[in-house]
Amino acid sequence: MATVPYLKKVYLEKVVPDLIKSRGYKNVHQVPNLKKIVINSAFKAEADKGHMAEVVKDITKLSGQKPIITKASKSVAAFKVREGMPLGCVVTLRGARMWEFYLRLTAVALPMIRDFRGTSNRLDGRGNYSLGIADHTIFPETQADGSQRANIGMDVIIVTSAQTDDEGRELLRLLGMPFRRSSTADAAAATATAAVKA
C-alpha cells in the first residue's frame, strides 16, 4: 500500500474540516483541492546543448519527474527563433509528487530566499496561483552535488479546483503558502496589539 504524503494527510484531517467550517460547504466534494502543479523554465535562444541539459537535470532533481522539452511552433526572426528550436522545458506534477513538491516549496525553498517577506497574495481570478522563482538553488536538491552553475529561473503554476480567488487563497494559506501580509492587515494587527497592551 502506497504511503499517503504528509501534506495530503494535513489536507484531509485539518484543512478540509477548517474550510467546511469557515465556508459552510454542504458536501466534502465542494471543498477546493490541489489539482496539479506545473513547473516551466525557458532557455535563451542562443543557449547551447550543455546549458539545456543542465536545466533539464536540475528541474528533474527538484520536481522528481523528468520534464519535456518545449519547441517553437514557428520562426520569429526578431527573436532569432527558428521553428522546432528548443525554448524551454515543462513538467506537470500530480498525485504524491505534487503534494511533496508543494511541501518542499513552502516549508523549505521559499524561506531560504534572502530577505523573504512572503509571496504575493494575488491569484488569477479562477482560484489558481502563479509564482515566479528567480533562483532555483533555493531548493536543497540542486545543491547536493556541490557544483557551481548559473541560476535557473522558473514559473510555478498551482492549479486548484477553487471557484474563486478567495477560496483558492484560503486553501493555499491553510496548506502553508507564506502569503505577504497586506498593509491593511498589518495595521489591524498593530491596532489589536495596542488595544491589548492598553
Secondary structure, DSSP 4 states (H G I P E B T S, - for coil): -PPPPHHHHHIIIIIHHHHHHHH--SSGGGS--EEEEEEEEEPPTT--HHHHHHHHHHHHHHHSSPPEEEE-SS-BGGGTB-TT-EEEEEEEE-HHHHHHHHHHIIIIIGGGSTT---B-----SSS-EEEEES-GGGSGGGGTT--------EEEEEEE--SSHHHHHHHHHHTT--BPPPHHHHHHHHHHHHHHH-
